[in-house]
Amino acid sequence: MTVFHPAEYEDPRPWRGAESPRSWNVDSDAAKLSLNGDWRFHFSPSVIVAGDESFVEPKFDDQKWDTIPVPSHWVLQGDGKYGLPAYQNINYPFVVDPPHVPDENPTGDYRVTFDLPAGWDLGDGKSLVRFDGVESWAKVFVNGTELGYSTGSRLPVEFDATSVLKSKDNVLAVRVHQWSAATYLEDQDQWFMPGIFREVTLLHRPKDSVVDYFVHVSYDEKDGSATLKVDCDPSGRVTIPELSIDTATGAEVKIPKVSPWTAETPRLYDGTLTTAGEKVPLRVGFRSVRIEDSQIKVNGQRVLFKGVNRHEFQPESGRLVDRATMLKDVLLMKSHNVNAVRTSHYPPHPYFLSLCDEYGLWVIDECDLETHGFDFVGWEGNPVDSDDEGWISALLNRVGRMVERDKNHPSIIIWSMGNEAGVGKNIGKMADWVRSRDSSRPIHYEGDRSCKYTDMYSRMYAVQAEVDLIGQHKEVPLDDPELDAKRRQLPFILCEYAHAMGNGPGGLSEYQELFEKYPRCQGGFIWEWIDHGLPAIAADGTKYYKYGGDFGEQTHDSNFVCDGLLFPDRTPTPGLIEFKKVIEPVKISFEGGKVWIRNGRDFADLSDLAFAWRVEQNGKVIDQGQIEVPTIAAGETVAVELGVPTINGHGEAWLQVSANLKAKTVWADEGHELAWAQFLLSDKSDAINGVTAGAVQVVEGSKGYTVGAGTFDSKGQLVKFGDLDVSLARVDIWRAMTDNDVGPHCTPGTWNGKNWLAAGLDRVLYRVNSAAIEGGALVVKTVAAPAIYGRSLEAVYRWTSPDGEALRLDLHVTPRGDWSALALPRLGVRFGLPKGLSRVEWFGLGPGEAYADTHTAARVGQYALSIDEMQTPYVYPQENGSRAEVRWAEVTDESGQAGLRVEGHPDFALTARRWTSEELHAAKHTPDLVAGDNVWLNVDYGLNGIGTGSCGPGVLPKYLLAAKETDFGFTLRPFKK
Ligand code: GAL
């Protein structure tokens, strides 16, 4: 009998032959040789065809092999020749039968030949081959000798190659399997993308070089003093010239005064660690983290996390993110008021953490662990609860490698044991090990709801009402009274909330209010930072992004992988703009002739900010100036007198006050706006709608009616306005469903869009009951109703003209039948106009899209955009682009000569697009949206809120658009410049 399984890659033990893990230290003066570049590569779709390991022999002829760039994911190379990416959220891509994986196990064999650089002394110390990330199993050979194997895709491994290296023609050969026992530990919601995807380096470790070092710091907020102790093997000296420190390793130094490190004030002190064999640059940040009064405190101060979950992603290269892009992420975060990152769900490239140290971001560093797919087998066999020594060593290995690699980053203030790996005693073992190694940082793991092993209560997607209870320490008790008592006193964070999938997330302000109200609720981390769309080009050359299922995956989770605050190309989505406003660090109000400024930061004062004010009337600036503001300490409020001009004449006047950077910083330019607020100084609807109804007679002709510039057919259907053909002007309740409307994960019990399709709201049929002249108006009585059930909307249109040209509509809508528990997607009037119209100018909220629960970042003003610019290119097409509280809008052709003006009574929501809602709903990718023969305007009374039901709470009750008796209207006027 020949036994094939378990195969060696099905051994749960994490590695063999590897060096002990140690702090990231690639910037020392020890010699190194990057082995990145084009390597020889041979791909086998299964282990059956992969064959034996003879390719590792130096003499092996690899001339017929392909080449592949290292680092890279092989599925993103070779145009499908090496398999394709596959996306699954929770499912394992094979039977849950740990530690086994199928023979269809894609295997990549790699070879590279290199010489040692001149002066490389193999007789001095060691020479290590280092891999910073290989997914998921790698066996490494140098010059035909096996050095060992390793797992832990997002963790480094080093092998000692000293004895097998020579000065010339070294052959490094690596066999990588996509699937291994370790895959059971790496079931994160992301693309499966195998390969050597981070750097490979040959490192010289001279005799007496630093085996490992650990920088221990503390900061005492009472007197501003700090301590420093650098443990190092072997011993050496530590110097920090700026602090006049020159001390032996292992000795604790007390420093009377330092500037502490915080995410707001990321003060680093540069120093050097010197041993007999090496010099290592140090960047020391002094801070202390502790849990006290049910709060996570840094330097004695409660911190409020305004965070994001960051997966590593770059559309062209997957989880290989270049340094410029890592910096871009940090700059985007800082400039959008984000102050914290959870490295979901694995340790990122260490350079990213160095950037967090330097630019200032709080970091929860998370272990590369998720076993979510065990959910499908009732968590039977979950390694996290296993007694198998192999699994236990794998888990301890993972957490150990994270802590050892990253322990010297001041930005990391919390260690996370992983994500969605169920509950089990091995989390306790991991946590115990971490505490024994580093007692300076608290421990997080959301899966441990009872907080048996953790130092904070963490949840994901808890609804606002539950967060409110938790804030008051009134959460539903645990069965175990002891654990309940412990948990009830712990700080609370939402390690994930507000699912940024497609249009949304809605309801952010309501969360933020709770975080600001309850000291225990220390904020959260939006899911997630970026859409993981993979770039593609349509037949007509249009660029777009692919998601799950676009690569022929048999099972997949579709566009659930596109749920970020950034589009794949890192353009901010409206969700990020909204988040920036909701979490702004300065709160500004205006009352009693004074501007009230509250510093919402945790540490820094506002002396870096300049405060500017301006008054706009009808969208034009009529006065502006600067506000002299005294220093405002963190948490304090100051009121400053502001003499605003007297408002004369008609039209809305708004005061805007904004807080802008006084000077350029490392993360944004001078003048960059951090916070703002607007205040109405006049009457809202003053003089915009001076229209009185029904002043001019309706004319009935042989073919229909004329009302002002409006031409109607005999059934009372508007067919022309002035010279413009008008199509299908009628009541509209449908919107292309958003990801949050579809909401597979909607919290039960909330009204959500899942019912819309069942109720047929996407296929409303219309009936005109009557059209007649009544009381100086053309009155058209209609019914709009979906099939099957008894629900309908009676809509009575009352068309009049105040002046013989303008056309005013007063619409009265009455729902009939049972509309309870069924929100309307939208309620308004949709009509088609000639496609030559291309620009919209409006007065209302803007410039971006804004829905009932996502309009915090929109400000009242006058805006102009092209219709194309008004579309938000969500990777999966869906309702988008609605501008809220529009008082008037002018829709014109390119020249601005022809068109029409819509005036609200008093305002409306506006969308303008080149396709219908039905076409938008049917589209699966952006190139499916093709301009048709009309521009479609939706002039809406309202739209249902957005919520975050794609994962989390649906639309909050106050943002639901209920079907109820509604009066609504607007006036059309021919456009005149
Ligand atoms: C969470 C999970 C994340 C992601 C998110 C939904 O449950 O931790 O990894 O899957 O849901 O996008």
Boltz pocket constraint, residues with backbone or C-beta under 6 A from the ligand:
constraints:
  - pocket:
      binder: B
      contacts: [[A, 89], [A, 188], [A, 189], [A, 345], [A, 419], [A, 420], [A, 460], [A, 496], [A, 499], [A, 527], [A, 560], [A, 563], [A, 951]]
      max_distance: 6.0
